[in-house]
Amino acid sequence: MSQPTDANLDAYWMPFTANRQFKKAPRLLTRADGMYFTDDKGRQVLDGIAGLWCVNAGHNRPRIVQAIQQQAAELDFAPPFQMAHPKAFELAERLVELTPAGMNKVFYTNSGSESVDTALKMALAYHRVRGEGSRTRLIGRERGYHGVNFGGISVGGMVGNRKMFGMMLSGVDHIGHTHDAARNAFTVGQPEHGANLADDLERLVALHDASTIAAVIVEPVAGSTGVLIPPKGYLQRLREICDKHGILLIFDEVITGFGRTGNPFGAQTFGVTPDLMTVAKGLTNGCVPMGAVIAKQHIHDAFMNGPEHLIEFFHGYTYSAHPLACAAALGTLDTYAEEGLLTRAGELGGYFAECLHSLKGLPNVIDIRNIGLVGGVELSPLPGEPAKRAFNIFLDCWEKGVLIRTTGDTIALSPPLIIERKHIDHIIDTLRGAIQRAA
Ligand SMILES: Cc1ncc(COP(=O)(O)O)c(C=O)c1O
């Protein structure tokens, strides 16, 4: 492969990237297989984050590659409005076999952000078609990440993603986040303290009245903000309060979906069924962009009235149910099933937790959090330079051939679910060295 020049790095304005830093010292990936990327210098880089929380079955999986190749030659595109192709139905059926009981209607999108905005619109429209059009308020949570579209950043709660973009959606409010370092730091798995934090929703009901609230959206595990695990009982409590007030509960499972926490979905790991669920990422193993909203039957049914020739839900994308994405997703679900990957995080989670928590006591490590095959290591920031210590550790690990991810001063790990113990050891040893060097 030819080495890119400075000039040909110029035109691409990279997303969520320190562009100037990157272009001075580019990190270019050219191939991937199994647990490893290869960079443009031919180095092997161990993937500690499943690409971007998405390549759950590892890279270059034959069933998925073949499915995409065959599909491209057979049916490259089919219009999704008033038309369809068989794999869209097959995939929906396969998906609802994996979801919690009763969640059996699949609406396709192309990303997590689109899934979130779709779910929010579905919630608003659902109340309206049932004659409760006063329910227009959407509730998110502080520190939540729901993608980058206007709906998602409105209900999202990460300040950097919100502050630049004006007023966003009106009528949105937020419950408090669940992070309680004073009481829960270094908890292995779900924290003991904080179920009562769900009662913050009662505060918003008292403030706005339930008759104005359409839905609450939360990530079962808040990933992008730095891996915040729900306290024991918290999601159950949230479910109860939503039920009491007729508020829809939306789980954003874009990260937790497809095996990350030890079950197909976080809803199953935590034993709470939402009304709507957003997915993306692991749906196609990251190979072709695709997302979906999965709804309970009664939500779908509420729309199915009026003259039969009329569209029931005025929403959809040109690439909803794209044939290549459906083929990739079917190949992905086959791979997950054949290799037992959707429960593997439960089996390996204990070893992963043990290794991750062995970093306790290293300089500047102020908290460690984990569930299934996701882990967060929080560091105290360099004085006056937030996020820099973690970024330096990210660069150090990259130099040593391990890809990790950072958000603020938290290191997030979410390796492919095919990971083996030796890879976990390698990631943790590399991280240990980098944390020590960053002291
Ligand atoms: C919980 C959650 N929701 C939504 C998104 C947005 O997904 P996408 O980047 O595919 O739009 C993400 C991405 O990380 C996510 O973690």
The ligand as an ORCA input file, in Angstrom:
! r2SCAN-3c Opt
* xyz 0 1
  C     -26.220      4.045     23.066
  C     -25.950      4.601     21.717
  N     -26.943      5.104     20.998
  C     -26.751      5.588     19.763
  C     -25.504      5.591     19.195
  C     -25.301      6.169     17.825
  O     -25.049      5.202     16.900
  P     -24.486      5.630     15.447
  O     -23.105      6.147     15.666
  O     -24.567      4.346     14.676
  O     -25.418      6.662     14.906
  C     -24.429      5.067     19.906
  C     -23.071      5.039     19.328
  O     -22.100      4.766     19.975
  C     -24.646      4.569     21.195
  O     -23.652      4.095     21.944
*
